[in-house]
């Protein structure tokens, strides 16, 4: 099934930039609000015409889960996400990517970039992180998932604290959102078995215990 969001915007890929055109002013504002911050982990904003289009730096990178996810990579991702959240932090909420699937987190040389903020919104950091880790739960054996998730959590919490009760609530909501999106848009079958995925999800709920 095609993504209904594509009917609201079109993307033109050029040699060194990407042009995103919008038919919905709210979609433009959502993405423009991120790129105008000029954060190091997002493509540079090269030009725009409100509310019609944005021109962004083209990032020639690979989805981070297509590369080995070791301790160094996990630490880098946790640090990068914490910096992204910290940049807009206020009263326990921050700007969250919300659609942090692997193809929206690209590694280019030694730098991680977040792209496609069409669903971004202010929310609790726990909402963003619990959704991100569900992709790991579908990919990795339990022992690997536990090791990577603990390393990620420990590093992230060096920069921003997380609340256990909020985490449990966010975990339930993220699982619902994750499964609904996969049913609606379709995705490749997970590498982990259904039993392993379920066990991984149960572990993630207790990650902050």
C-alpha positions as CSV (number, residue, x, y, z in Angstrom):
1,X,0.0,0.0,0.0
2,X,1.3,3.4,-0.8
3,X,2.0,6.0,1.8
4,X,-0.8,8.6,1.8
5,X,1.7,11.2,2.8
6,X,3.3,11.0,-0.6
7,X,0.1,12.6,-2.1
8,X,0.9,15.7,0.0
9,X,4.5,16.1,-1.0
10,X,6.8,15.1,-3.8
11,X,10.6,14.7,-3.7
12,X,13.1,15.5,-6.4
13,X,16.6,14.1,-5.9
14,X,19.4,16.2,-7.5
15,X,23.1,15.7,-7.5
16,X,23.8,17.6,-4.3
17,X,20.4,18.5,-3.0
18,X,16.8,17.3,-2.5
19,X,13.7,19.3,-3.3
20,X,10.6,18.6,-1.2
21,X,7.4,20.1,-2.5
22,X,4.3,20.3,-0.4
23,X,0.5,20.7,-1.0
24,X,-0.3,21.0,2.7
25,X,1.1,24.1,4.5
26,X,1.1,22.1,7.8
27,X,3.4,19.5,6.3
28,X,5.8,22.3,5.1
29,X,5.8,23.9,8.6
30,X,6.5,20.7,10.3
31,X,9.6,20.0,8.3
32,X,10.7,23.6,8.1
33,X,10.5,23.9,11.9
34,X,13.2,21.2,12.2
35,X,15.6,22.3,9.4
36,X,15.6,26.0,10.3
37,X,17.3,24.9,13.6
38,X,20.4,24.1,11.7
39,X,21.3,21.1,13.8
40,X,24.4,19.1,13.1
41,X,22.4,15.8,12.7
42,X,20.0,17.1,10.1
43,X,20.6,18.1,6.4
44,X,21.4,21.7,5.8
45,X,18.5,23.9,4.6
46,X,19.7,25.4,1.3
47,X,16.5,27.3,0.3
48,X,12.8,27.4,0.7
49,X,9.6,29.1,-0.5
50,X,6.9,29.1,2.2
51,X,4.7,27.0,2.1
52,X,5.6,25.3,-1.2
53,X,9.0,23.8,-1.1
54,X,12.3,23.1,0.7
55,X,15.7,22.5,-0.7
56,X,17.9,20.4,1.5
57,X,21.4,19.1,1.4
58,X,21.5,15.6,-0.1
59,X,22.9,13.0,2.4
60,X,24.6,10.1,0.6
61,X,24.5,7.7,3.5
62,X,23.3,4.2,4.4
63,X,20.4,3.3,6.8
64,X,22.2,2.6,10.1
65,X,20.8,-0.9,10.6
66,X,22.2,-1.9,7.2
67,X,25.6,-1.6,8.9
68,X,27.1,-3.5,11.9
69,X,25.5,-2.2,15.1
70,X,28.2,-2.5,17.7
71,X,29.0,-0.7,20.9
72,X,30.6,2.2,19.2
73,X,27.6,2.7,16.8
74,X,25.1,2.4,19.6
75,X,27.0,5.0,21.7
76,X,27.1,7.4,18.7
77,X,23.3,7.0,18.0
78,X,22.4,7.6,21.7
79,X,24.6,10.7,21.8
80,X,23.2,12.0,18.5
81,X,19.6,11.4,19.5
82,X,20.1,13.0,22.9
83,X,21.6,16.1,21.3
84,X,18.6,16.3,18.9
85,X,16.2,16.1,21.8
86,X,18.1,18.5,24.0
87,X,18.1,21.2,21.3
88,X,14.3,21.7,21.8
89,X,13.9,20.5,25.4
90,X,11.3,22.3,27.5
91,X,9.2,21.0,30.5
92,X,10.0,17.3,29.9
93,X,9.1,17.4,26.2
94,X,11.1,17.9,23.0
95,X,10.9,17.6,19.3
96,X,10.6,13.9,18.4
97,X,11.3,12.4,15.0
98,X,8.3,10.0,15.5
99,X,9.0,8.1,12.3
100,X,12.5,6.9,13.2
101,X,12.6,3.8,11.0
102,X,16.2,2.8,9.9
103,X,16.0,4.5,6.4
104,X,15.4,7.8,8.2
105,X,18.6,7.5,10.1
106,X,21.6,7.6,7.7
107,X,25.2,7.1,8.4
108,X,27.5,9.1,6.2
109,X,31.2,8.5,7.0
110,X,31.3,8.9,10.8
111,X,28.2,11.1,11.1
112,X,24.6,10.2,11.7
113,X,21.9,12.2,10.1
114,X,18.1,12.2,10.7
115,X,16.0,12.9,7.7
116,X,12.2,13.1,6.8
117,X,10.5,15.0,9.6
118,X,7.0,14.8,8.0
119,X,5.6,13.3,11.2
120,X,7.7,15.1,13.8
121,X,6.1,16.6,16.9
122,X,6.7,17.7,20.4
123,X,6.4,14.7,22.8
124,X,8.2,12.9,25.6
125,X,11.7,11.5,24.6
126,X,10.4,8.1,25.8
127,X,8.0,8.1,22.9
128,X,10.8,8.4,20.4
129,X,13.2,5.9,22.0
130,X,10.7,3.1,22.6
131,X,9.6,3.3,19.0
132,X,13.2,3.3,17.7
133,X,14.0,0.2,19.8
134,X,11.1,-1.8,18.4
135,X,13.0,-2.0,15.1
136,X,15.9,-3.7,17.0
137,X,13.4,-6.1,18.6
138,X,12.4,-7.3,15.2
139,X,16.0,-7.7,14.0
140,X,18.2,-9.1,16.7
141,X,18.5,-12.3,18.8
142,X,17.5,-11.7,22.5
143,X,21.1,-11.7,23.8
144,X,22.2,-9.1,21.2
145,X,19.1,-6.9,21.7
146,X,19.6,-6.8,25.5
147,X,23.2,-5.9,25.2
148,X,22.6,-3.2,22.6
149,X,19.5,-1.7,24.3
150,X,21.2,-1.5,27.7
151,X,24.3,0.3,26.1
152,X,22.0,2.7,24.3
153,X,19.9,3.5,27.4
154,X,22.9,4.0,29.6
155,X,24.6,6.4,27.1
156,X,21.4,8.3,26.4
157,X,20.7,8.8,30.1
158,X,24.1,10.3,30.6
159,X,22.6,13.3,28.8
160,X,18.8,13.2,29.4
161,X,17.1,11.3,32.2
162,X,14.2,9.0,31.4
163,X,11.2,8.2,33.7
164,X,10.3,4.5,34.3
165,X,6.5,5.1,34.5
166,X,6.5,7.2,31.4
167,X,8.6,4.6,29.7
168,X,6.1,1.9,30.4
169,X,3.2,4.0,29.1
170,X,5.2,5.0,26.0
171,X,6.1,1.4,25.3
172,X,2.5,0.4,25.0
173,X,1.7,3.3,22.7
174,X,4.8,2.8,20.5
175,X,3.9,-0.9,20.0
176,X,0.5,0.0,18.8
177,X,1.8,2.7,16.5
178,X,4.6,0.4,15.2
179,X,2.2,-2.5,14.4
180,X,-0.4,-0.3,12.9
181,X,2.2,1.3,10.5
182,X,3.5,-2.1,9.5
183,X,0.1,-3.4,8.8
184,X,-0.8,-0.3,6.8
185,X,2.3,0.3,4.8
186,X,3.8,-3.2,4.7
187,X,7.5,-4.0,5.5
188,X,9.8,-6.9,5.0
189,X,9.4,-9.8,7.4
190,X,11.4,-9.4,10.6
191,X,14.7,-11.3,10.8
192,X,13.8,-12.5,14.4
193,X,11.1,-15.1,14.9
194,X,7.7,-14.1,16.3
195,X,8.7,-15.7,19.6
196,X,11.9,-13.8,19.8
197,X,10.2,-10.6,18.8
198,X,7.7,-11.0,21.6
199,X,10.4,-11.8,24.1
200,X,12.4,-8.8,23.0
201,X,9.4,-6.5,23.4
202,X,8.8,-7.7,26.9
203,X,12.5,-7.0,27.7
204,X,12.3,-3.5,26.3
205,X,9.4,-2.7,28.6
206,X,11.6,-3.5,31.6
207,X,14.7,-1.8,30.3
208,X,14.7,1.0,32.9
209,X,14.0,-1.4,35.8
